[in-house]
Amino acid sequence: MVASHSWLDKLRATASFAVIAVVLAACQPTVKVEAPDKPIVINLNIKIEQEVRVKVDKEVEDLLKKQPDLF
């Protein structure tokens, strides 16, 4: 009777393992990567302003007034 008891334990262990394997396989998440049907639209409203200030020495300013075609 000891031999039949050991055989039954092996059968239970194998059946338990099979049930656990099936349950774990059924619970695995599925990840799908798909391209979107519509194109991706990115709206960028950018306003770029630039201000250039030139400080001119008084003597240079007077020279430029006297000779406007210097540059």
TIVEXPA-551087 format. One record per residue (C-alpha): x, y, z. Coordinates in pm, 1 decimal, always signed. Example, Ala and Ser with C-alpha at 12.3 -4.5 7.8 and 13.67 -1.06 7.14 Angstrom:
% TIVEXPA-551087
NODE        c1        c2        c3
NODE   +1230.0    -450.0    +780.0
NODE   +1367.0    -106.0    +714.0
***
This chain:
% TIVEXPA-551087
NODE        c1        c2        c3
NODE      +0.0      +0.0      +0.0
NODE    +291.4    +233.8     +45.5
NODE    +370.1    +214.5    -325.2
NODE     +13.6    +313.8    -427.3
NODE     +21.1    +604.4    -182.1
NODE    +344.1    +735.5    -336.3
NODE    +198.3    +704.5    -686.0
NODE    -108.4    +899.9    -577.4
NODE    +107.9   +1177.2    -430.9
NODE    +301.8   +1204.1    -757.1
NODE     -23.8   +1223.1    -952.6
NODE    -158.2   +1496.5    -724.0
NODE    +166.0   +1694.4    -751.7
NODE    +164.5   +1665.2   -1131.0
NODE    -201.4   +1764.8   -1151.4
NODE    -143.9   +2059.6    -917.9
NODE    +151.5   +2173.5   -1126.2
NODE     -53.6   +2146.9   -1445.6
NODE    -342.1   +2347.2   -1296.6
NODE    -106.3   +2617.9   -1169.1
NODE     +68.1   +2636.9   -1508.2
NODE    -264.0   +2676.9   -1690.9
NODE    -383.5   +2945.2   -1448.3
NODE     -58.3   +3141.5   -1477.0
NODE     -59.0   +3116.6   -1856.5
NODE    -416.3   +3248.2   -1869.3
NODE    -330.8   +3549.3   -1649.9
NODE     -38.9   +3683.1   -1854.7
NODE    -110.4   +4032.8   -1987.0
NODE     -98.6   +4099.4   -2359.0
NODE     +62.3   +4416.1   -2491.2
NODE     -22.8   +4534.1   -2840.8
NODE    +159.5   +4813.4   -3020.0
NODE     -37.5   +4959.7   -3306.4
NODE     +10.7   +5266.0   -3522.3
NODE    -265.8   +5525.2   -3490.7
NODE    -521.2   +5557.1   -3772.1
NODE    -493.8   +5936.6   -3785.5
NODE    -169.9   +6135.3   -3809.1
NODE     -33.9   +6293.6   -3495.2
NODE     -82.9   +6672.0   -3496.7
NODE    +139.4   +6894.6   -3286.3
NODE     +43.5   +7261.3   -3265.7
NODE    +329.2   +7488.7   -3173.2
NODE    +253.9   +7854.8   -3131.1
NODE    +592.0   +8019.4   -3101.9
NODE    +652.8   +8390.8   -3098.2
NODE   +1012.1   +8497.5   -3128.5
NODE   +1099.6   +8859.4   -3078.7
NODE   +1440.5   +9005.8   -3104.7
NODE   +1542.2   +9352.7   -3012.4
NODE   +1883.2   +9488.6   -3093.2
NODE   +2002.9   +9797.0   -2918.2
NODE   +2314.3   +9977.7   -3019.2
NODE   +2467.7  +10232.1   -2790.5
NODE   +2683.0  +10476.4   -2976.2
NODE   +2925.0  +10713.9   -2821.6
NODE   +2830.6  +11079.8   -2861.7
NODE   +3133.5  +11154.0   -3082.0
NODE   +3054.8  +10863.1   -3311.9
NODE   +2693.0  +10969.2   -3329.0
NODE   +2792.3  +11322.7   -3433.1
NODE   +3028.7  +11178.4   -3694.9
NODE   +2751.7  +10963.6   -3837.9
NODE   +2522.3  +11265.0   -3857.1
NODE   +2786.2  +11464.9   -4044.0
NODE   +2876.8  +11179.0   -4280.7
NODE   +2568.7  +10954.5   -4326.8
NODE   +2727.1  +10764.0   -4615.4
NODE   +3022.5  +10655.6   -4401.2
NODE   +2889.2  +10297.9   -4373.4
***
